[in-house]
Amino acid sequence: LELNDTDVNLVLGLPLGGVDISLAKRSSVTDEMLIQKILHIPRGSEITLGHLEQILVRRYSRKMTKVKRDAFKVAAILYADAYFLSPKGNNAKINHYLFPCLKDPDRIPNFNWCGYVLNVLRESAKKVQQALMGGKKSITLEGCLVFIMVYYLDNKDFGPMNKGQHTLPRVHDYNYDYIKDLVKKDKCAIQDKNVVVFGQTK
């Protein structure tokens, strides 16, 4: 599949264009201290998903101050990244590489989040290829697999099961049951029951 940032925008509705997000430059101590300050976490304490959850589920009875809005923005991005945008491994993790992009919450929309999602998937695909060539049999593809799944299914011809492509972002049309039905229809019939192959539809 040839994918670009626009595809991510159409499928997920993330901001398109802007400053690229580096996957190689880890945050500095200063960046981490700034994020701790924004999230109201004591200096030196580890930033955990539990801290983020507390900020996100808190009941805000009055209009949120800028300080509270900033904390909510940063917590929302880090939480969404851990579980949706670029999950890595079996357990969700805080992505410290994002800290430089979050130290000024007002600039969060100025970053290329579509490119970020795509680059994470590309890096993950490279690791999978290397692992396969190295003889590994148990391999995990990391990144936003929802994007890959919706993009793939949205560009297949399922006949009357297709919903058209009028709704944006496209992910809105794909609930769990609908995806399950499409995946079942797309499975190829093969003799080896231990192998699952897709591509029955065109």
Buried (B, 14 or more C-beta within 10 A) or exposed (E): EEBEBEBBBBBBBBBBBBEEBEBEEEBEEEBBBBBBBBBEBEEEEEBEBEBBEEBBEEEEEEEEEEEBBBBBBBBBBBBBBBEBBBBBEEEBBBBBBBBBBBBEBEEBEEBBBBBBBBBBBEBBBEBBEEBEEEEEEEEEEBBBEBBBBBBBBBEBEBEEEBEEEEEEBBBEBBEEEEBEEBBEBBEEEEEEEEEEEEEEBE
